Amino acid sequence: MSKYKSEDKLKAVNAYLNGMGSTTVARKFGINSKETVIRWVKKYKNHGLKGLKNSVSREEFTIKEKKYILHWMKMTKSSYPETANHFNILAPSTIWQWENRLENKGIDGLLSRRERRTMTKKKTNNTKTNNTNTDKEKLKKLEEENLMLRIENDFLKKLRALDDEEDQK
């Protein structure tokens, strides 16, 4: 259960947006730190009331989406909060967890808990099925790699275009 109710967060955000300082808002509403107030304001500006709600259900992302988000963050040199705001992810720590799991466990670390459980349960002795699965996995990995290369290529093209624009000025 969350320490602060959504209504209390909204009151604090409104007080801040009406000109009260973050330290004053934190004291007035009994919030631990001014950084918390500022984080709520950013979430409110980016996501509206949804950003202040205490999330009960978790949003699920595919491996492709996770890889794309991590790649985008790396290519744009964005911080975790900036990346979370860009992709409408409520908790920047989610992105940190993905990155950490990718570094420690490889691509399998990006599988959700549900996907990991189902993959370990399914074991067959049939070699044809096993070969088909590995072919499908190889194809999937190649498609993901292709997507990442396209993203990188698009990014580099845009970067080059910006550099050319600056050179012309």
C-alpha positions as CSV (number, residue, x, y, z in Angstrom):
1,M,0.0,0.0,0.0
2,S,1.2,3.5,-0.9
3,K,2.1,5.9,1.8
4,Y,0.3,8.8,0.1
5,K,-3.2,8.8,-1.4
6,S,-3.7,10.1,-4.9
7,E,-5.9,12.9,-3.6
8,D,-3.1,14.1,-1.2
9,K,-0.6,14.0,-4.1
10,L,-2.9,16.1,-6.2
11,K,-3.3,18.7,-3.5
12,A,0.5,18.9,-3.1
13,V,1.0,19.2,-6.8
14,N,-1.6,21.9,-7.1
15,A,0.0,23.8,-4.2
16,Y,3.3,23.6,-6.0
17,L,1.8,24.7,-9.4
18,N,0.1,27.6,-7.7
19,G,3.5,29.0,-6.6
20,M,4.4,27.4,-3.3
21,G,7.9,26.1,-3.1
22,S,8.7,22.4,-3.1
23,T,10.2,22.6,0.4
24,T,7.2,24.4,1.8
25,V,4.8,22.0,0.1
26,A,6.7,19.0,1.6
27,R,6.5,20.5,5.1
28,K,2.8,21.5,4.8
29,F,1.7,18.1,3.6
30,G,4.1,15.9,5.6
31,I,6.1,14.7,2.7
32,N,9.5,13.3,3.4
33,S,11.4,15.4,0.8
34,K,11.0,18.1,-1.7
35,E,12.3,15.7,-4.4
36,T,9.2,13.7,-3.9
37,V,7.1,16.7,-4.6
38,I,9.1,17.6,-7.7
39,R,8.8,13.9,-9.0
40,W,5.0,14.1,-8.5
41,V,4.8,17.3,-10.4
42,K,6.7,15.8,-13.3
43,K,4.5,12.8,-13.3
44,Y,1.4,14.9,-13.2
45,K,2.7,17.1,-16.1
46,N,3.6,14.0,-18.2
47,H,0.8,11.6,-17.4
48,G,-2.0,13.7,-15.8
49,L,-3.9,12.2,-12.9
50,K,-2.8,8.7,-14.0
51,G,0.7,9.6,-13.0
52,L,-0.4,10.3,-9.5
53,K,-2.5,7.2,-9.1
54,N,-1.1,4.3,-7.1
55,S,-0.6,1.6,-9.7
56,V,-2.1,-1.7,-8.8
57,S,-1.6,-3.6,-12.1
58,R,1.7,-3.7,-13.8
59,E,2.1,-2.8,-17.4
60,E,3.7,-5.6,-19.4
61,F,6.4,-4.9,-22.0
62,T,7.6,-7.4,-24.7
63,I,11.3,-8.1,-25.0
64,K,11.4,-6.1,-28.2
65,E,9.9,-3.1,-26.4
66,K,12.3,-3.4,-23.5
67,K,15.3,-3.6,-25.9
68,Y,14.1,-0.7,-27.9
69,I,13.6,1.5,-24.8
70,L,17.1,0.5,-23.5
71,H,18.6,1.2,-26.9
72,W,16.9,4.5,-27.2
73,M,18.1,5.5,-23.7
74,K,21.7,4.6,-24.7
75,M,21.6,6.3,-28.1
76,T,20.1,9.6,-26.8
77,K,22.1,9.4,-23.5
78,S,19.0,10.0,-21.6
79,S,18.6,9.4,-17.9
80,Y,16.2,6.9,-16.4
81,P,13.5,9.5,-15.5
82,E,13.8,11.1,-18.9
83,T,13.4,7.8,-20.6
84,A,10.5,6.8,-18.4
85,N,8.7,10.1,-19.2
86,H,9.4,9.6,-22.9
87,F,7.8,6.1,-23.0
88,N,5.1,6.8,-20.3
89,I,6.6,4.4,-17.8
90,L,5.5,5.4,-14.4
91,A,8.6,4.2,-12.5
92,P,12.1,5.0,-13.8
93,S,13.4,2.1,-11.6
94,T,11.7,-0.3,-14.0
95,I,14.2,0.7,-16.7
96,W,17.1,0.3,-14.4
97,Q,15.9,-3.2,-13.5
98,W,15.7,-4.1,-17.2
99,E,19.2,-2.8,-17.8
100,N,20.6,-4.6,-14.8
101,R,19.0,-7.9,-15.8
102,L,20.2,-7.5,-19.4
103,E,23.8,-7.0,-18.2
104,N,23.7,-9.9,-15.7
105,K,21.5,-12.5,-17.4
106,G,21.6,-11.5,-21.1
107,I,18.5,-11.3,-23.2
108,D,16.8,-14.0,-21.1
109,G,16.8,-11.6,-18.2
110,L,14.3,-9.4,-20.1
111,L,11.7,-12.2,-20.0
112,S,8.9,-11.4,-17.7
113,R,8.4,-13.8,-14.7
114,R,5.4,-15.3,-16.5
115,E,7.3,-16.0,-19.7
116,R,10.2,-17.5,-17.7
117,R,7.9,-19.9,-15.9
118,T,6.2,-21.1,-19.0
119,M,9.5,-21.6,-20.8
120,T,10.9,-23.8,-18.1
121,K,7.8,-26.0,-17.9
122,K,7.7,-26.9,-21.6
123,K,10.3,-29.6,-22.3
124,T,9.7,-32.2,-25.1
125,N,11.8,-35.1,-26.3
126,N,10.6,-34.7,-29.9
127,T,13.6,-33.4,-31.9
128,K,11.5,-32.0,-34.7
129,T,9.6,-29.8,-32.3
130,N,12.9,-28.8,-30.6
131,N,14.5,-27.9,-34.0
132,T,11.4,-25.9,-34.9
133,N,11.6,-24.0,-31.6
134,T,15.3,-23.2,-32.1
135,D,14.6,-22.1,-35.7
136,K,11.8,-19.8,-34.4
137,E,14.0,-18.5,-31.6
138,K,16.8,-17.8,-34.2
139,L,14.3,-16.0,-36.4
140,K,13.0,-14.0,-33.5
141,K,16.5,-13.0,-32.4
142,L,17.4,-12.0,-36.0
143,E,14.2,-9.9,-36.3
144,E,15.0,-8.2,-33.0
145,E,18.5,-7.5,-34.1
146,N,17.2,-6.1,-37.4
147,L,14.9,-3.8,-35.5
148,M,17.7,-2.5,-33.3
149,L,19.9,-1.9,-36.3
150,R,17.1,0.0,-38.1
151,I,16.6,2.1,-34.9
152,E,20.3,2.8,-34.7
153,N,20.5,3.6,-38.5
154,D,17.5,6.1,-38.2
155,F,19.1,7.7,-35.2
156,L,22.4,8.2,-37.0
157,K,20.7,9.6,-40.1
158,K,18.9,12.2,-37.9
159,L,22.1,13.0,-36.1
160,R,23.9,13.5,-39.4
161,A,21.1,15.7,-40.7
162,L,21.3,17.9,-37.6
163,D,25.1,18.2,-38.0
164,D,24.6,19.2,-41.7
165,E,22.0,21.8,-40.6
166,E,24.5,23.2,-38.1
167,D,27.3,23.3,-40.7
168,Q,25.0,25.2,-43.1
169,K,24.3,27.9,-40.5
